[in-house]
Amino acid sequence: MELQVLGVVRAVGAAVPFTSQRALDLACYLAVNRDGATADTLRHWLWPRAAPPPRPKTFANVVSRARVCLGQDADGEPYLCHLGADRVYRLSAEVTTDLDRFDAWLRLAERAGPERALECLLAAFWLVRGAPFGGGSGDTFSWADAFWRSHVECLLDSTAHRLADLALELGRFEVARWANLRGLVVTPDCEQCWQRRIAVAQRTGDSRESERLARHLDRLLSEPLPELPEPPPSAVGALSSLAL
């Protein structure tokens, strides 16, 4: 089965539909942290920091629900493995993610010639349905904010640039345009994606589109950056104590 994170998170091939967002959250966390996690780690990342930690029964129910929804392999072993001596929760290697497939296509593209590389990058980007780790309610998937969300967004953005550049080089202008548009779905303010859209318009002789996109990019770049909030007094005090 596959947990898909390149867009709204969903479980494809689950034995039972995930009706519990927290159970899907737990499965998704373990899917991208393949070394597994202890109960304390899962409680830390999956539940709000400001709230009391979940009761043992609540936590056990979430784990049990995730195990039921994920199902079993051909040998009857649960995809969410039972705890071993190390007390670590892990998913079976048979549970994959669309991010795994995305990475596999990128590795194939690295070893291929230009035409084949273009097809590999296209196949990778067909997996992208929107901004990664989407669809959560409340604090669901908030653990991804610490690293995974920005990491995957950067990967998708750079791949969109790579696909657009290769398509331009090969004269595949529709592919280049599509790559830029898909990249902007993930990172709407990406200057490089907008510049590549302008390049496609120029290469195809569409001066009106080129000028329109250039004006949009100028407006985008002229917008003032948002003001950063003032740090809380406790942080100011901590910084003062570190001053040389």
N, C-alpha and C positions, 0 to 999 in steps of 0.2 A: 504494500500500500504506500501511498505518497501523501505527505503533508506539504501543501503548497503555500508558500509565503510571499511569492512575487505578485502581490496584489492583496485582495481580501483573503485572509487565511482560511483555508478549507482542507478537509481531509477527504481524499479521493480513495475509494476502496475500503472505507471503514466498515467494520462488521455491523455497527449500529450508529446511526447519526448522532453527532455530538450536539446534545441539547444543553450541555453545561459549558459555558464559555471558559470557566476556570479549568475544567478538564482538558479542553482543547489548548488552552494556554500552557498547561503543564506538558502536554504531548509535544507542542511546538518548541518549547524551551529545550526539552531533551533531544529533539530532532536536530537542533543546530549546535548543541553542546554534547557531542558524541561520547565524551568521556563520562557522562552521567553527572548526577548531582545527589548530594545527601538530602535528607529531609530538611535539615536546617537551611541549606542553600536554597531549596525550593520555596520554603516559607519566606525567606528573606527577599527573593526576587519576585515572587508571584503575588504576594499580598501587600496591601498598602502599608508603607512604613509608619504612617501616623496612627494606624489602627492596631489594636492588640493582635498578636499572632493568632492564627487559627487554632482552635482546639484540636487535640489529637484525633478525635472522631471526625471532625470536619475535614481535616487533611486526609485521613484514611479514606473517607468517602470520595474525595476528588480523585485520589490515585485509583481507587477501585473503579470509578466511573470511566476514567481514561482507559484503563486496562480492558474493560468490557467493550468500549466503543472501538478501540484499535483492533481487537480480535486476536486471532491465533494464526500461527503458521501451519504448514501442511502436517507437521508432527504434533500439533495440538499444544505447542508452547506459546504462551502469550507474547505478543509483540512488546508489551511493557513488562520487562522481565521482573520476576520476583526478587526480593532483596537477597543478596549473597552475604558472605562473611564481611565484606567491606562496607555493608550498609549503604550502598550506592544504587540509586534508581537509574536504569539504562533502557534504551530502546534496542530492539533487535536490529541487526544490520539490514534486515529485509525492509525496514521502514526507511524510505528515502524521502528526499525533498526535491522540489523543482529547482532549488538553488544548486543541488548536486548535479542535476542534468545541465543546468546553465553552465556550470564550471566545466563539465565534460565537453560541451560544444566548444568552449573557449580553448581548451587544450587541443582539440582536434584542429581548430583554426590555426593555432600556432605552428602546426606541422604541415599545413597544406599550402598549395599554391594559391594565387590570388582568387581565381574563380571559385575553387572549392572552399577557400577561407570565407568568401562572401556568403556562400550557402550555409556554412557552419554558424556564422554570426547571425544570419537571418533566423536559423532554427533556434538559436539561443534566445533571441529577442521575441520570438513568437510565444515564449513561455511567460513573458512579462504582461500581466493584466492590469497593473497599476502600481502605485507606490507600495513598497514592501511592508509587510506586517500590518496590513490594513484590516478594517472591520471590527476592531476591538471596541468594547463598550466599557466606559469607566476607566479603570486602570489595567484592563486586559492588554497584554503584550507590551506593557510599559517597560518591562525589563529590556526590550530591544533598544530603547532609547540610550542605554548606557554604552552601546557599541554597535550592535548588529544592524540597526536601522541605517545609521550613517555609512557603515561599511558597505552594505548592499547597495544603497543609493549611489555611492561613489563608483562601485563596480558597474552598475547599470549605466550610469552617465558616461563613464569612460568607454564602455562597449558601444554605446550609441555613437560616440565620436568616431570610434575606430571603424564601425560599419559604414557610417556616412562618408568618411574619407576614402575608404576602399571602393565604395560604390561610385563616388565621383571620379576616382582614378580610372575605373572601368567603364565610365560613361553610363552607369545604371542610375539615372537621375531620379526615377520614381522610387527606387530603393533608398537612395540618399535622403529624399524628402520624407519618406516614411520613417526612417531611422531617427531623423531629427524630431519629428512629431512625437514618436514614442518616447524619446529621451525627455522631451518637455513634459510629458505626462508625469514622469518621476521627479524631475527637477525643473519646475516651470520657469525659474529665473536664470537658467543656465545661459550665460552670455555666449559660450562656445557653440551651443546648439543653435541659437539665433543667428550667429555668424555663418554657420554652415547652411542654414536655410537661405540666407542671402546669397551665398555662393551658388547654391542650386539654381536659384532664380536667375542669377547672372549667367550661368553656364547654359541655361535653356533660353536665353534671350528675352526673359520676362522682366523688362525694366520697371514696369508699374509695380509688380510684386516685390521686386528688389527694393524699390524706393519705399514702399509701404512697410516692409519689414525693417528697413533701416530706421525709419521714423519711430517705429515701435521700440526698437532696441535703444534708440537715443532717449526715449521717455523712460524706459526701464532703468537705464544707467544714471539718469538725472534725478531719480527719486531719492530723497534723503534716507539714509540708513535709520532704522528705528533706534530710539534712545534706549540705552541699557538701563535697567532698573538699578537704583542705589542698593549696594550690598547691605544686608542686615547688620545691626550694631555688633552682634556677636562675631561676624566675620571681620569687621573692621578692627575689633579688638585683637583677634587672632593674628591679623596681618601686622598690626603695630608691634606685637610681641616678637615678630620675626624680623623686624627692621634692623638693619646693621647700624 
